[in-house]
Amino acid sequence: MIAVDPRLSVAPMLDYTDRHARYLLRLLTRHTTLYTEMVVDQA
């Protein structure tokens, strides 16, 4: 029998995954792992 992993992780996309997108994804399911995007800093 094949084991099924039910986890769903959503990776951030630069300039797309903002707080509104994360809120929408959280409305769809509470069992998804959401990551925030890294902020690009000028060095």
C-alpha positions as CSV (number, residue, x, y, z in Angstrom):
1,M,0.0,0.0,0.0
2,I,1.3,3.5,-0.8
3,A,1.5,6.0,2.1
4,V,-0.1,9.3,1.3
5,D,1.3,12.5,2.9
6,P,-1.6,14.9,3.4
7,R,0.6,18.0,4.1
8,L,0.3,21.0,1.9
9,S,2.9,23.7,2.0
10,V,2.6,27.0,0.1
11,A,5.9,28.7,-0.8
12,P,6.0,32.5,-1.2
13,M,6.2,34.1,-4.6
14,L,8.1,37.4,-4.8
15,D,5.7,40.4,-5.2
16,Y,2.6,38.1,-5.1
17,T,2.3,36.4,-1.8
18,D,1.2,39.3,0.4
19,R,-1.0,39.3,3.5
20,H,-4.1,39.3,1.3
21,A,-3.0,36.2,-0.6
22,R,-2.1,34.5,2.7
23,Y,-5.5,35.4,4.2
24,L,-7.3,33.9,1.1
25,L,-5.3,30.7,1.4
26,R,-6.0,30.5,5.1
27,L,-9.7,30.8,4.3
28,L,-9.5,27.9,2.0
29,T,-7.9,25.6,4.6
30,R,-6.5,25.9,8.1
31,H,-4.2,22.9,7.6
32,T,-1.9,24.4,5.1
33,T,1.6,25.6,6.1
34,L,2.1,29.1,4.9
35,Y,5.5,30.8,4.5
36,T,6.1,34.5,4.2
37,E,8.4,35.8,1.5
38,M,11.8,37.1,2.4
39,V,12.3,40.9,2.2
40,V,15.0,42.0,-0.1
41,D,17.3,44.6,1.5
42,Q,19.8,46.8,-0.3
43,A,23.3,46.1,1.0
